[in-house]
Amino acid sequence: MRRPDPPAPEAVFRAPDTELTASAAARVADGWAPSTQAGYARDWNSFTAWCTSAGRTPLPATAETLASYVDRCATAGQAVTTKAARMALRSYSREWAKAGGRRRRAPALSVEELRSMLEAAGESLRGLRDRTLLLLGYAMMARRSELAALNVADVRTVPDGLEVFVATSKTDKDSAGITVAVPYGTHRLSCPVRTVADYLAALSEGGVTAGPLLRSVDRHGRLAGTPEAAGRGTGRMSGAGINLVVQRLAEDVGLKGVTAHSLRAGPATAAAAAGAPRAWIARQGRWTEKSTAVDSYIRPADAWRDNPMRRVGL
């Protein structure tokens, strides 16, 4: 029996279903306003000319090529527009959300959960450091980078509690610095002022009166930066190291998904639930006045406290 002839090459090698025909591509391009088309053409010509002079490949362009071109534009004083890129990202975000994608947020840590982590930290020098880290982070609504940058000299005891100087922050573009007020807590275990005082006393007893506030402790319980400690240098904890401490203590008490950012989200949410004004919360956490991030922590509390369905009598 004679086998059928194989299909013609054009029946096997077809254009992808996602590829536009030349006519369709022309219509899509024509959908832009003439001024926009002209602007994009100028941008493209400028980019390809730079690629030629720099020995780069314009298409497909690597991330390094794009970054280098943007740097060249900025250095040359040229205006850099990101509208098209932002529109493309917006379209991608919409498709991603429709496909079931959800942004993951670190859970807000409640005061009760914080106390359980404080108990798990223990009474050793490392435990005292970890409790200081947790309580300062929570009371200041601090970013982990802010905690890592603190020095002993940045913490000052005053009659009402602590004044903590944050030399630089994400929203402090000029590094002018800001002093954060930390009041006494109601309970001894979760009082940031008393805990920090205990930690500072322990540092002083170990001969540490300057340098990094939060520093590593070796397996023998010796502070980094002291003559007997293992390792060299000051031992300043990094933001990543602070995050690991928070995650470890959370896991020890059975909390899932908690990170250093939970120390920031938790007090903002708790303060909102207690009726603290938005402006006060934003100031304590060093959010800008127009920040949408702080609203993401306040709204969940408001959604329950001020829910209109409480008033309809269901």
N, C-alpha and C positions, 0 to 999 in steps of 0.2 A: 504494500500500500504506500502510495507516494505521500511523503510528509508535506504539509503546507509550507509555502514559502514564508520566510521570516518577514515581519512587518517592515515597511519602508522606514528608513532612518528618521524621516520627519514625524512619523507616528510614535517613535520612541523618545526622541529628544525634543520635548516641547518646552515652550517658555513657561516658567513658574506661574502658578495662578495668581501670585501676588504682584507680578510684573505688569506695569502699565504699558499699554500700546503707545506708540509715538503720538497718536492723535489725542489719547486721554491725557498723557503727560503735558502736552501743549495746553490743553484746556485747564488743567490744574494750575499750571504756571500763569495762565491768563486770568485766573481767579484773583490774583493779587492786583492791587491798584498799580497803575503805571509808575507812580513815584516810588512805590515799594519795590517793584521789579528793578527799577533803575538803581535804587539804593543797594539791594542785594547784589546786583551785578558789579557795582563798584567795590563792595566788600570782598566779593569773590576774586575779582581781578587783583585787588591789593594783596589778598592772602596768597594766591598762586604766584604772584610776582615775588613776594617775600620767600616762599618756599624754593623758588628757582635760585634766588641769590644765596639762600642759606643751605642749599643742597638737601632740602627736605621733600618728602612725598606728600602732596596735598590731599590725595584721596586714594585709599583711606588714610586719614591723618591719625597719628598716635596722640595719646593724651599729652605726651611730652612736647610734641610739635605744637599743639594748640596752646599749651601753657606758655611756651616760648614766644609764640606769636602775640599772645595777649600782653606778655611782659614787654615786648618790643613796642606795641601800640601805646602802652601806658608810659613807657620811657620817652617815646617820641611825642607825647602830649596829644595823641589822637583819641577821639572819643570812642569808647568801647561799648557797644550796645549788646545787651543780653536778652532782649525781648523775645527773639525767635527761639533761643535756647529755653527760656522759661516757659514759653507756650508749648514747646515739645515736651518738656518735663511735666507740665500740667496735663497734657493729653495722656502721657504714660501713667501718671498717678491715677487718673480716672479709670483707665483700662485695668490697672492693677487692683483698684478697689472693687471694680465690678467682678473681677475674677476671684474675689474672696480675700484679697490681701488686707491685712490690718497692721497698723503701726503698733509696735510693742512699747509699752511704757512701764518703767519701773513702778511697782506698787507703792502706794503711799504707806509709810510705816506709822502705825498708831502708837500712842504713848504706852499702851499696855504691851504691845509687841516690843517696843524699845526697852521697857523695863525687863522683859524676859531675856533680852540679849545682854543687858547690863549684868544681870545675875549670872549668866553663862560665862561672862568674861573672867570672873574670879577675882581673887585678892592679890595675886602676884604683881610684880612691877609691870610685866607685860599686860596683865589684866587691867591695871590702873591706867596704863597708856591707852588701851583700847576703850575703856569707859570714857576717858577724856575725849578721845576721838569721836565717839558716838554722840556725846552730849554737846560738845562744841558744834559739831556738824548739824545737830538737830536744832539747837537753840539759835544758831546763826543762820539757819537755812543755807548752809554753806555748800559751795561747789568743792569737789575733792581737790581741785588745783589750789583753791584758796586755803584749805586746811594744810596741804603739803607745804605751802610757802610760809606758814606762820613761824615766827621766831619767838624765843622766850621773852624778848623785850617788847613784843607786840601785845602782850597780855598784861593788863593792869587792874588791880583790885581797887574798887571804889566803894563807898558806903552802900550803894544800891545793888552792887553786884560786880560784874566785870565789864571793862571796856577793851575790846579786841580790835586792833588796827589791821585792816586788810589793805596791804600796800598796793596791790593791783588786782583787777577783776575783769571779767569778760566784758562788762558794760562800762568799765572805767578806762576808756580808750587812751586817756592822757596819763594814766597811772598817778592820779592826784591822791588816791588813797581815801579810805573812809573808816570811821570808827563805829563799830557795831556794839550796841548795848546788850548785855546778857544778864537778865535778872536772876535772883535766887529762885530755886524750885521749891515746891511744897513738900516733896518727899526727899529724904536724905539720899536714897539710892539714885534718884534721877535729878538731883540738883547739880547743874553744871558748875556753879560757883564753888561749892564745897569740893567737888571732885577735882576741878582744876587746881584748887589750892593744895589739895593732897598731892597731886602730881608734881606741882612746882616744888613742893617741899622735898619730894623724893628725888627730883632732879638736883636740887641744891645739895642734898645729902650725898649724892654721887659726884659732886664737884662740877655739875653743869649749871651755869648761871647765864649762859649766852648761847647763841646759835639756834639750830632747829628746835622747835618745840616738840613736834612729833618725830621721834627717831626710833630706829630699830633697836631691839633688845635681843642679845644672843641667847643661845640655848642654856647658858648658865645664869641667865637673868641679869646680865651686865649691859649697861647702856652704851650704845655706840657713841664714839667721841671721847670715851674715858680710857685711861691708860690700859686697864686690864681687859677691855672688851676685844672680842675677836673682830677681825676686819679692820679696814682703814677708813679714814675720812670721818665726816660728821654723822653719816648714817641717816641723813634726812629721808623720811619716807616719801615715796613718790605717790602720785595720784592713783596709779595702778595698785600700789601696795595698800593704800587706804581702802580701795575697793575690795581687795581680797580679804581684808580683815572684816569688813562689813558682811560680805558674802559668807565667810566662815562662821561667824557668830549667828547669822540668820539660819544657816543650815543646821547648826547645833541645836536650835530650838524648834526646828521643823518648819521654818518659813521658806517659801519657794519664791524665786525670782527677785528677791531683795538685793539691791545694789547700793552703792554710795549715793546714788541719786535719790533713793528712797528717803534718805535723811533730809533731803531738800523738799521733796514732794509731801512727805508726811506732815511736817509742822504747818506748811501752807494750807493743806486741807483741813487739819485740825483747828487752826486759827480761824479759818473761814466758817467752819461749822459752829465755832463758839461765838460768831458774830463780829470778829475783828474786821475793821474796814479794809477794803482792798488796798488803799494807799499805804496803810501801815504794814501790811503783809509784803507788798512790793518793796518798800523801803528796807525792811528787815532782811529780805533775801536778795537785795541789790538787783532787782528787776527794773527795767525801764518803765516809764509811765504807760507806754503804749504796748507793753509786752503781752503777747498772746499766750506765752508759756504759763505765766502766773494765772491767767484765766482758766487754763486747762485743769488747774488744781482747785480753784475756787468753785467752778461751776458744778462739779459733782456734789459738793456740800450744799450749794444753793438749790440744786435740783431736788433735794429731799426736804430741806428746811423751808423753802419757799414754794414748794410744789403746789400749783393751783388746784390739783385734784383733791387736795386735803379739804378743800372748802365746798365741794359739790355734794357731799353727803352720800357717797357710794356705800 
